[in-house]
Amino acid sequence: KLGRAGPRPPATSGMEPENHAPSFDGVTSHVRGPRSLLNDREAFTMAGWIRPNRSQSNRTGLWGQNDAVEFGFINNSTLQLWSPSGSVELRYPHRTGEWHHITTVGSGKSLEIYVDGIRKATAPGGGNNYGRSEFNFNVGGGGVFDARGNGFSGQIDEVSFWKRALSSEEVGRLFTRQAAV
């Protein structure tokens, strides 16, 4: 559902004053992306703005590809970035109704989660690639952690994907929107 206010200045620099973001109902709404987008990646970066509007269910998908690289709320208070070669978790202490920029990075050696441009969690993980599956890359649920379901309740905006690991400095600039990466 489009038409609700998304992240806007001054709280989020670089965003349009009239930015809108889609809403997700936590049940059926999600965005289906390309099939197998994350297959056999030696490195990746995924980022986006999230604004939960209620407590999230276990295994709530934010974005990713089931059985390859999966990211979301593993429980109401914990974000998890998972791949067949490792995982990293981060306590999510923010209140509902707040916008936060989340970036996930797989460098081939580690998995990282950034919140508002700052690395908050890292763990070993990588190798030759981060897995493969025949599932779609989805946003807001629709089968991020499982073959279907995992619906997010809230808003998500500006989801982006890179075929490489962004550096900490690039992630910081991405958050502040100072320069293209």
Rosetta silent file (secondary structure, phi, psi, omega in degrees, C-alpha in Angstrom):
SEQUENCE: KLGRAGPRPPATSGMEPENHAPSFDGVTSHVRGPRSLLNDREAFTMAGWIRPNRSQSNRTGLWGQNDAVEFGFINNSTLQLWSPSGSVELRYPHRTGEWHHITTVGSGKSLEIYVDGIRKATAPGGGNNYGRSEFNFNVGGGGVFDARGNGFSGQIDEVSFWKRALSSEEVGRLFTRQAAV
SCORE:     score description
SCORE:     0.000 S_00000001
   1 L     0.000  119.964  179.923    0.000    0.000    0.000 S_00000001
   2 L   -95.169  169.369  172.221    1.596    3.265   -1.117 S_00000001
   3 L   107.602   -4.131  177.410    0.900    6.793   -0.050 S_00000001
   4 E   -95.118  149.890 -179.019    2.105    6.985    3.560 S_00000001
   5 E   -57.136  132.168  175.613    4.882    9.329    4.605 S_00000001
   6 L   -99.718 -168.560  176.958    8.326    7.744    4.329 S_00000001
   7 L   -61.662  134.069 -175.109   11.596    8.872    5.880 S_00000001
   8 L  -138.816  159.071  174.899   11.903   12.642    5.412 S_00000001
   9 L   -66.307  156.072    2.924   14.209   15.518    6.321 S_00000001
  10 L   -84.878  -11.340 -177.023   15.408   16.749    8.728 S_00000001
  11 L   -62.561  -32.354 -179.078   15.512   13.353   10.492 S_00000001
  12 L  -126.700   97.795 -177.067   16.807   11.648    7.333 S_00000001
  13 L   -64.221  146.977  176.918   19.099   13.873    5.329 S_00000001
  14 L    86.873   -9.922  178.862   19.041   13.570    1.575 S_00000001
  15 L   -85.790  155.803  178.849   15.477   12.291    1.348 S_00000001
  16 L   -70.443  142.961 -179.292   12.796   14.143   -0.562 S_00000001
  17 L   -60.495  -25.793 -179.095   10.522   16.335    1.598 S_00000001
  18 L  -111.089   26.886 -178.259    7.453   14.525    0.232 S_00000001
  19 L   -59.071  136.649  175.496    8.905   10.972    0.240 S_00000001
  20 E  -119.341  151.916 -179.329    6.357    8.153    0.495 S_00000001
  21 E  -135.173  146.972  178.499    6.975    4.519    1.446 S_00000001
  22 L   -69.212  150.337  175.325    4.942    1.351    1.008 S_00000001
  23 E  -105.942  144.527  179.197    3.134   -0.185    3.984 S_00000001
  24 E  -119.585  135.885 -172.179    3.120   -3.907    4.688 S_00000001
  25 E   -87.601   -4.016 -179.874    0.232   -5.561    6.558 S_00000001
  26 L    81.217    1.241 -177.757    2.193   -8.398    8.200 S_00000001
  27 L  -124.719  -70.822 -173.575    0.097  -11.020    6.435 S_00000001
  28 L  -113.434  -22.040 -174.395   -0.032  -11.012    2.653 S_00000001
  29 L   -78.525  134.907  175.309    1.637   -7.835    1.383 S_00000001
  30 L  -166.678  169.378  176.229    5.228   -8.059    0.150 S_00000001
  31 E  -112.029  125.293  178.475    7.274   -7.181   -2.908 S_00000001
  32 E   -94.127  124.447  179.552    8.460  -10.041   -5.080 S_00000001
  33 E  -104.648 -162.458 -177.026   11.775   -9.398   -6.745 S_00000001
  34 E   -67.717  146.437  176.896   13.914  -11.341   -9.184 S_00000001
  35 E   -71.523  136.354  171.625   14.357  -15.078   -8.824 S_00000001
  36 L    63.574   25.522 -179.210   17.781  -16.237   -7.630 S_00000001
  37 L   -56.278  -37.279 -174.644   19.195  -12.696   -7.271 S_00000001
  38 L   -95.093    6.710 -177.294   21.518  -13.747   -4.433 S_00000001
  39 L   -62.009  132.389  170.488   22.719  -17.045   -5.924 S_00000001
  40 L    57.924   30.738  178.269   26.445  -17.792   -5.677 S_00000001
  41 L   -77.772  130.357  174.101   27.424  -14.308   -4.476 S_00000001
  42 L   -81.195  -22.096  177.547   30.961  -14.050   -3.121 S_00000001
  43 L  -157.671  158.970  179.225   29.995  -10.738   -1.509 S_00000001
  44 E  -162.513  162.868  167.291   26.893   -8.543   -1.199 S_00000001
  45 E  -141.483  134.756  174.725   25.359   -5.511    0.471 S_00000001
  46 E  -129.859  139.185 -178.052   21.635   -5.006    1.076 S_00000001
  47 E  -147.653  157.039  175.429   20.178   -1.882    2.667 S_00000001
  48 E  -179.236  167.081  176.000   16.882   -0.156    3.364 S_00000001
  49 E   -95.010  137.546  175.892   14.841    1.935    5.747 S_00000001
  50 E  -128.346  149.572  176.083   12.416    0.173    8.125 S_00000001
  51 E  -144.207   87.744  177.363    9.647    1.431   10.381 S_00000001
  52 E   -63.469  143.172  178.400    7.920   -1.365   12.318 S_00000001
  53 L  -111.139    2.164  175.390    4.407   -0.421   13.427 S_00000001
  54 L  -163.784  176.066  174.093    3.923   -3.215   15.985 S_00000001
  55 L   -61.479  141.084 -178.208    5.772   -6.099   17.595 S_00000001
  56 L   -95.213  150.317  176.803    7.016   -8.498   14.926 S_00000001
  57 L   -76.414  163.960  173.391    6.391  -12.243   14.837 S_00000001
  58 L   -59.637  140.256  176.214    9.177  -14.792   14.922 S_00000001
  59 L    62.572   43.283  176.395   10.926  -15.153   11.557 S_00000001
  60 E   -83.474  119.032 -177.374    9.564  -11.903   10.081 S_00000001
  61 E   -82.298  130.661  171.697   11.298  -11.279    6.751 S_00000001
  62 E   -94.489  -57.608  173.755   12.581   -7.830    5.840 S_00000001
  63 E  -159.298  152.936  179.027   14.465   -8.706    2.628 S_00000001
  64 E   145.373 -170.605 -175.897   16.370  -11.619    1.159 S_00000001
  65 E  -131.752  114.687 -178.931   16.071  -14.921   -0.629 S_00000001
  66 L   -47.683  133.828  178.287   14.945  -18.053    1.214 S_00000001
  67 L    70.589    7.244  174.452   17.740  -20.644    1.590 S_00000001
  68 L  -123.346  -90.185  175.713   20.416  -18.214    0.312 S_00000001
  69 E  -120.311  118.608 -175.956   20.689  -14.897    2.200 S_00000001
  70 E  -120.756  137.736  179.892   17.828  -14.184    4.600 S_00000001
  71 E  -142.335  135.792  176.413   17.357  -11.075    6.743 S_00000001
  72 E   168.410 -159.898  178.311   14.719   -9.956    9.221 S_00000001
  73 E   -86.409  112.775  176.457   13.417  -10.295   12.757 S_00000001
  74 E   -75.323  -27.952  167.137   14.228  -13.784   14.047 S_00000001
  75 E  -148.230 -179.905 -172.376   12.114  -12.784   17.063 S_00000001
  76 L   -57.434  -29.228 -174.023   10.442   -9.546   18.149 S_00000001
  77 L  -117.256   11.128 -175.058   13.624   -7.966   19.506 S_00000001
  78 E  -135.634  125.533  171.433   16.387   -9.520   17.385 S_00000001
  79 E   -86.340  144.548  176.224   17.501   -8.971   13.779 S_00000001
  80 E  -135.977  131.824  169.112   19.224  -11.891   12.053 S_00000001
  81 E  -107.162  118.572 -174.504   21.258  -12.069    8.855 S_00000001
  82 E  -122.888  143.176  169.407   21.491  -15.729    7.875 S_00000001
  83 E  -146.384  165.675  177.565   23.249  -17.635    5.097 S_00000001
  84 L   -61.427  -16.803 -178.082   24.270  -21.283    4.713 S_00000001
  85 L  -102.317    7.117  177.101   27.822  -20.222    5.643 S_00000001
  86 E   152.556  174.545  178.184   26.985  -18.403    8.879 S_00000001
  87 E  -151.212  162.089  175.947   24.749  -15.932   10.647 S_00000001
  88 E  -141.532  141.671  179.764   24.872  -12.826   12.813 S_00000001
  89 E  -123.145  154.470 -179.509   22.255  -11.477   15.215 S_00000001
  90 E  -145.537  129.262  174.020   21.641   -8.041   16.699 S_00000001
  91 E   -65.386  133.987  179.752   19.269   -6.917   19.428 S_00000001
  92 L  -108.479   98.074 -172.842   16.852   -4.328   17.967 S_00000001
  93 L   -89.671    0.548 -171.576   16.039   -1.923   20.822 S_00000001
  94 L   -76.830  149.790  179.245   14.157    0.737   18.853 S_00000001
  95 L   -74.428  158.064  173.310   10.513    1.616   19.465 S_00000001
  96 L   -65.704  152.339  178.965    7.782    1.002   16.943 S_00000001
  97 L    86.224   -0.480  178.860    7.031    3.962   14.703 S_00000001
  98 L  -103.212  139.190  174.883   10.678    5.016   14.327 S_00000001
  99 L   -85.429  135.265  173.616   12.556    4.988   11.012 S_00000001
 100 E  -140.919  142.533  178.605   16.011    3.342   10.983 S_00000001
 101 E   -91.810  125.145 -177.849   18.399    2.611    8.145 S_00000001
 102 E  -118.206  131.593  176.315   19.609   -1.003    8.142 S_00000001
 103 E  -126.507  135.400  175.838   22.515   -2.303    6.050 S_00000001
 104 E  -119.514  137.966 -176.104   23.661   -5.919    5.825 S_00000001
 105 E  -133.161  134.207  168.943   27.030   -6.882    4.372 S_00000001
 106 E  -117.594  113.634 -174.218   28.599  -10.205    3.406 S_00000001
 107 L   -94.275   -5.553 -171.627   32.294   -9.682    2.630 S_00000001
 108 L    97.484  -19.438  177.707   33.245  -13.285    1.899 S_00000001
 109 L  -119.783  -26.869 -177.143   34.852  -13.466    5.339 S_00000001
 110 E  -147.870  165.118  172.686   32.192  -12.023    7.628 S_00000001
 111 E  -116.622  136.943 -175.450   28.555  -11.016    7.954 S_00000001
 112 E  -135.627  148.222  172.781   27.740   -7.552    9.322 S_00000001
 113 E  -125.038  128.409  176.920   24.675   -5.563   10.368 S_00000001
 114 E  -113.143  143.676  173.445   24.730   -1.754   10.458 S_00000001
 115 E  -125.690  124.154 -179.729   22.061    0.478   11.990 S_00000001
 116 L    51.665   43.291  173.928   21.945    4.135   10.963 S_00000001
 117 L    83.335    0.989 -177.457   25.390    3.886    9.357 S_00000001
 118 E  -116.878  128.843  178.179   27.173    2.282   12.336 S_00000001
 119 E   -66.614  124.208 -177.563   28.346   -1.348   12.412 S_00000001
 120 E  -112.475  -21.743 -178.793   26.544   -2.959   15.342 S_00000001
 121 E  -152.300  143.687  175.988   27.210   -6.687   14.820 S_00000001
 122 E  -148.393  148.133  178.145   29.681   -8.890   12.974 S_00000001
 123 E  -153.088  154.727  176.409   30.349  -12.622   12.840 S_00000001
 124 E   -60.962  146.645  176.648   32.426  -14.983   10.686 S_00000001
 125 L   167.132  133.782  178.554   30.700  -16.186    7.542 S_00000001
 126 L   152.600 -135.185 -175.718   31.409  -16.492    3.873 S_00000001
 127 L   113.625 -145.424 -178.455   33.676  -18.525    1.705 S_00000001
 128 L   -67.352  -35.690  176.714   33.222  -19.118   -1.986 S_00000001
 129 L  -163.511  169.607 -177.068   29.589  -17.969   -1.975 S_00000001
 130 L  -100.428   26.525  173.587   26.561  -17.296    0.187 S_00000001
 131 L   100.314  178.177  179.123   24.370  -20.091   -1.161 S_00000001
 132 L  -154.722  150.336  174.189   21.808  -20.600   -3.856 S_00000001
 133 L  -159.938  168.517  179.347   18.116  -21.340   -4.163 S_00000001
 134 L   -96.709   12.799 -179.965   15.359  -21.069   -6.717 S_00000001
 135 L   -83.219  163.123  176.128   13.357  -18.641   -4.575 S_00000001
 136 E   -80.608  155.667  166.663   12.704  -14.985   -5.349 S_00000001
 137 E   -78.473  121.038 -177.157   14.380  -12.075   -3.615 S_00000001
 138 E  -121.155  157.259  176.645   11.511  -10.643   -1.563 S_00000001
 139 E  -126.321  130.504  175.658   10.931   -7.533    0.514 S_00000001
 140 L    83.643   13.707 -179.629    8.539   -7.376    3.483 S_00000001
 141 L   120.309 -144.985  178.656    7.892  -11.111    3.763 S_00000001
 142 L    72.408   15.336  177.123    6.527  -13.474    1.160 S_00000001
 143 L   112.359   37.230  176.880    9.037  -16.172    2.015 S_00000001
 144 L   -73.589  -51.475 -178.604   12.284  -14.595    3.167 S_00000001
 145 L   -91.343  -21.717 -179.142   12.909  -17.056    6.043 S_00000001
 146 L  -136.951  175.799 -176.388   10.608  -19.843    4.819 S_00000001
 147 L   -61.050  -24.812  175.314    9.071  -20.857    1.504 S_00000001
 148 L  -157.205  171.021  178.715    6.197  -18.416    2.141 S_00000001
 149 L    86.275 -146.112  178.838    4.858  -16.130    4.840 S_00000001
 150 L    66.570   34.941 -172.844    7.092  -14.184    7.248 S_00000001
 151 L   -68.113  135.595  177.026    5.130  -10.951    6.752 S_00000001
 152 L   -89.826  140.291  176.421    6.455   -7.646    8.101 S_00000001
 153 E  -111.670  108.836 -178.145    4.069   -5.147    9.682 S_00000001
 154 E   150.838 -152.445  179.559    5.174   -1.581    9.032 S_00000001
 155 E  -122.137  147.803  175.011    6.896    0.372    6.273 S_00000001
 156 E  -133.749  140.362 -178.084   10.033   -0.313    4.252 S_00000001
 157 E  -143.492  152.857  170.642   11.664    2.164    1.880 S_00000001
 158 E    56.966   40.500  177.462   14.666    2.521   -0.444 S_00000001
 159 E   -68.641  131.518 -177.696   15.771   -1.153   -0.463 S_00000001
 160 E  -133.669  156.263 -179.558   19.026   -1.462   -2.404 S_00000001
 161 E  -138.671  137.226  174.265   21.378   -4.282   -3.402 S_00000001
 162 E  -125.366  147.282  178.937   25.058   -4.330   -4.426 S_00000001
 163 L   -86.882   22.220  179.428   27.067   -7.258   -5.806 S_00000001
 164 L  -148.530  166.203  176.348   29.960   -6.326   -3.509 S_00000001
 165 L   -86.294  117.160  174.372   30.651   -5.600    0.140 S_00000001
 166 L   -71.294  146.946  176.744   30.454   -1.872    0.830 S_00000001
 167 L   -75.160  165.773  176.577   33.103   -0.554    3.222 S_00000001
 168 H   -57.171  -39.142  179.588   32.169    0.927    6.610 S_00000001
 169 H   -65.645  -41.651  178.586   32.813    4.385    5.177 S_00000001
 170 H   -64.966  -39.345  178.225   30.515    3.730    2.212 S_00000001
 171 H   -63.789  -41.078  176.958   27.772    2.464    4.533 S_00000001
 172 H   -60.627  -43.764  178.388   28.119    5.640    6.603 S_00000001
 173 H   -67.554  -34.953  177.692   27.817    7.802    3.473 S_00000001
 174 H   -60.758  -44.091  179.644   24.852    5.719    2.321 S_00000001
 175 H   -63.796  -45.401 -177.879   23.061    6.493    5.586 S_00000001
 176 H   -84.509   -6.930  178.279   23.798   10.212    5.445 S_00000001
 177 L    58.128   37.059 -179.677   23.267   10.240    1.652 S_00000001
 178 L   -77.590  -32.630 -177.425   26.435   12.296    1.210 S_00000001
 179 L  -156.106  152.250  176.833   27.637   10.529   -1.936 S_00000001
 180 L   -68.549  145.639  177.412   26.615    7.751   -4.275 S_00000001
 181 L  -120.086    0.000    0.000   28.220    4.365   -3.623 S_00000001
